[in-house]
Amino acid sequence: MADEAAFFSFLEEANKDYQQTQRDLREIDILIKQSAAEVERLAQRNVQATSQMKQLDNNFETMPRDYIREVYEGVLDVQQRLYTMRGQLEKLQSDQRNVERLSEFQGELLALTQDMQAIPSSSGVSQDTSMSIGDQSSIIRVIQTEEAAKQSLVREMHDGPASSLSNFILQAEICQRFFDIDADRARAELNALKSTAAATFNDVKDFIFDLRPMMLDDLGVVPTLRRYVETFQEKNDVSAQIAITGTERRLEGHIEVTIFRGVQELLNNAYAHGQASQIQASLDMGQGQITAVIEDNGGGFNVEETFSSNSTHIGLPALRERIQMLGGELTIQSKPGQGARAEFKIPIESDFVVA
């Protein structure tokens, strides 16, 4: 009876989730239409501003500097707003695709659970049903984690390098104009443009590395983690070290990715949420097992609450499930105010050789 009640409770929650997703889709559709209309309006204003810029080009030397500044600032404002709205529209469209996939998945899951109602109740059926529900829950959490990470990178890219790049062309044009009438001002603008370009280039490299470090495929997980921890320490101004023991070697691709993502998630969690100033990581490349340990002096957290079914945390629970899918285990020891110690182990085939 308890299993049957739990099943019907799950079915009810699945239906609620599906209905909420449908509402989300309708809201996103409205926002997309509004954003598309605003993009069209700004695009028309950009055409007008560009035309005004061309008129200015023909009479640049005779125009007052205040008017020149006003025109350039107007064009820059319109183009920045247009770029921002296009970015927002693209994000909404991406969200729409993600929610549509989630809706499709929820619909299939709902149909599956409804079909199960017609199956005669038995102990074997109950076990299969529970296993199916658990597997679906794991898949959903992993998908949510990956999408959350991608959305975070999109936001960072949009607010950082993309925003800076949108100013480059106009800054270059301003430099070009000032070379004929104010060489010192032109040099200053050019130096500012160069500094912005260098900073943007470094940001782009960081985003690419966080998304998928190329050296992970080329050199393996050990050199990649050494580089990542070194960059993490410099970027965040914290003390972060990693010690490697055992036999350094290449592993299967999915194992290396999981190890890297695991250490990455635990480091970021210690810094961003635990506010740690010292983080010590270690990686033991054993013959039949990989063991990673991350310890920090941060504020700690309630482990049971983080991994509870009602928790809003996604990263650590999804990491645990990903490691468990590979036959491994993630354990965390922490309390509020006492830092944290996280350890995960992944079994491997000791005779694996990279081709």
N, C-alpha and C positions, 0 to 999 in steps of 0.2 A: 504493500500500500504506500509506503514511504517513497519507493522508487517511482511509482505511478504518479504520486503528487508532485514529485520533483520534475518529472517529465512534462506534466501539464503546465507547471510553473515556467519551465524553460520555453515551452511552446508559446505561452502568453507573452513572455519577454521578447521572444524572437519576432512576434507579430508587432509589438510596440516599436521595436527597433526598426522594422521594415517601414512602418507607417511614418516614423520620424524621418527616415531617410527620404521618403517621398516628399515630405514637406520641405526638407532641405533642398531637394532638387528644384522644387517650384520657386523657392526663394532665390536660389542661385540663378535660375533662368530670368527672373525679374531683374536682378542686379546686372546680369550680362547685357540685357536689352538697354538698361539705363546707361551703363558704361559705354556701350557701343555708340549710343546717341551722343554722349559727351565727347568721345573720340572724334566722331564725324564733325561736331561743332568746332573743336579745337583744330582739326585738320584744315578746315576752311579759314579759320583765323590765321593759321600758319602760312597759308597761301597768300593771304593779304599782307602779313608781316614780311614775307619774303619779297613780295612785290615792292613794298616800301623800302626794303634793304637795297634792292636793285636801283631804285631811284636815288637813294643816298650814294651809291657807288658812282653814279654819273656826276654827282656834284659834291664829292667828299671834301675837297679842299676848300670849298666856299661855305660849307655848312658850319654853324656854331658848334662848339664842342658839347655844350649841354644838349643840343638836339641830337648829335651823334650818339651820346651816351644814352639818351632816352630811347632812341630807336634800337640800339643794341640790347639794352636791358629789356625792352618790350619783346624783341624776338627771342631772347634767351628765356624769358618767363613763359612765353607761349610754348616754346619747344620743350622746356622742362615739364610743363604741365601735360603736354601731349605725350611725352615719353612716359611720365608717371601713370597716366590713364591707360596707355597701351599696355604697360606692365601689369596694371591692376586687371585689365580685361583678360590678358593672357593667363594670369593667376586664377581668375574666376573660371575660365575655360578649362584650365588644368584641374581645378577643384571639381568642376562638373564631371569631367571624365572619370576622376577617382571615385566620386560619389555614385556615378552610374555603375561602375564596376562593383562597388560595394552593394548597391541595390540589387544587381543581378545575382551576386553571391548570396545575399540575404534571401532573395526570392527562391533560389534553389534550395537553401538550407530549410526555409519554411516549408516548401513543398515536401522535402524529405521527411521532416518531422511529422507533418500531417499524414503522410503515407504510413508512417510507423504506427499511427493510431489503429490502423486496420490489421496490424500484425498481432496474433494471439500472444498474450502475456506469458512469459516463461523466464526462468532465471537466465538462460542463455541469451534471449532477446534483450533483456535488461542490460546485460553486460555489454553487448554489442552497441546498444543505443548510447550507453554512457561513454563508451570509447569514441563513438562517432562525434558526440557532442564535444568531448574534450579535444579531439583532433581539430574540429572546426574552430574552437575557441583559440587554440594555439596559432592556427593559420591567420585568423583575424588579427591577433595581437602582433604577429610578426609583420603583417602587411601594414598595420597602423604605424608601427615603429619606422619602417622604411619610408613610408610616405611623409611622416612627420620630419624625418631627417632631410628628405628632399625639399620639403617646403621651407625648412629653416635655411637651407643653402640658397634657395631661390630668393628668399627675403634678404639675406645677407648680400647676395650678388646684386640684387636690385637697388638696395640702399647704399651699397658701397661702390664697386667698380663700374657698374652700369650707369649710375648717376654721374660719376666723374667723367666717364667716356662721353656722355651726352654734351659736356661742356667743351670738349677738346677742339672741335671744328670752329666754334665761335671764338674761342680764345686765340686760335691760330690766325683767324681772320683779323682780329683786333691787333695782334702783333704785326701782321703784314701792313695794316693801314698806318700804324704808328711809326713804322720805320721811316716813312717819308716826312713826318711832321714832328716826331718826338722820339729820337733814337733811345734816350735813356729809359723812357717809359716802355718802349718796345722791348728792350733788354730785360727789364723787370718782369714784364708780362711773360716773356719767353722762359725766364728762369722759373717762374711760378708754374708754367705749363709743364716744364721738364720735371719738376719735383712731383707734381700731381701724377704725371705719367709713370714715374718710377714707383710711387706708392701704390698706384693702381695695379701695376704689373706684379708687385709682390703680393697684393691681396688675391689676385687671380691665381697665382701659384699656390697660395695657401688653400684656396677653395678647391682647386684641382686635386691637391694632395689629400685633403680631408674626404673628398668624394670617392676617389679611387687612386691611391698612389701607384704610379706606373712601376716604381722600383719593386713593389710587392710581387709583380709578375716576373720581373727581370732578375731580381737578386734574392727574393724570398722574404720571409717574415722577420727574421732576426735583424738584418741591416735596416729594414723598413722601420721596425720598432725603435731601434737606436736613433735613427734620424727623427722619428716622430717625437720621441721624448725630449730630445735636444731642442727641437723647434717649439714644442709645447712649453718648455721651461723659459725660453727666450721670449716667446709671445705673451705669456701670462705673468712673467716676473715672479715665478715661484721656484722653489727648490724641488726638482724632479730628477730622479735617477733610475736607471734600470740595470739590473745585473743578470747576465746570461750564464747558465751552467749547463752541463751536459754536452752532448755532441751536436754542434751546430750543423744543420743540414736542411735541405729542401724537403717539404712535406706536400701532400696532396693539396691542390688549389683550394678546395672548400674548407680544408682544415686551417690553412694559413689565413684565409680571409676571416674565419671565425675567431682565431686567436687575435688577429690585429683589431677587429671590431670590438672584441671583448676588452682588451687593454685600453683601447680608445674610449669606450663607453665608461669604464671605471675611472680613468683619469679625469675625464670631463665631469663626471659626477662628483668626484672628490673636490674639484676646483670650483665648479659652478654652484653646486648645492651645499657642499660641506665647507666651502670657504677655506680650504686647507692651504697652508703656506709651505708644507713639506710633504712630498709624496715619494714613496719608495716602491719601485716595482721590481719584480724578479720573474724570470722565465727559465724553467728547467726543462731542457730538451732530453727527456728520458728515452729509453729504448722502446718501451711500450706505452708511454703516457707522457703527455705534455702538461706541465703544471705552471700556472701563472698566479702570482700573488701581488696585490696592490694594497699598501698600507698608507694611511694619511693621518694627519693631526687635526683634521677639520672638526666641525661641530657635530658630526655623527647624525644618526637618524634611527627611527623605529623600523626595524627590519620586518617584523610581522605585519605592520600596517602597510608598508611598501608593497609586500607580496600578497596582500589580502585581495579577495575577489572584488571588493568595493573600491580598491585603490585607483586613483587617477594616474598613477605613475605607469609609464609604458616601457621605458628603456631597460631597466633592470629585469622586470619579469620576462620581457621578450628575449633578453640575452640568456636568461636561465633556460627558457624553453628551447632556444636554438642550440645551446650546449647539450641539453638533454636529448635532443634529436640525434646527436652524434654519439650518444651513449655516455656523455660526460656528466659533470656535476658542478654546480656553482653554489658556494656557501659564503655567507657574509656575517661577520660579527661586528655589531655596532650598537651603540646606545646614544641618545642625545647628549651632546657635550663630551663624548669620549672618543671621537675619531671613528675610523672604520678599518676593517681588514677584510678584504674580499679575496677569495681563492677559487679558481676554476680548474678542473682537470678534464682532459680529453684523451681517450684511448686512441692509439695509432698502431698501424702495422709497421713493425720495426724494419721490415725488409723492403719498404717502399723506396723506389729510386725514381727521380725525375728524369724523363727521357730527354 
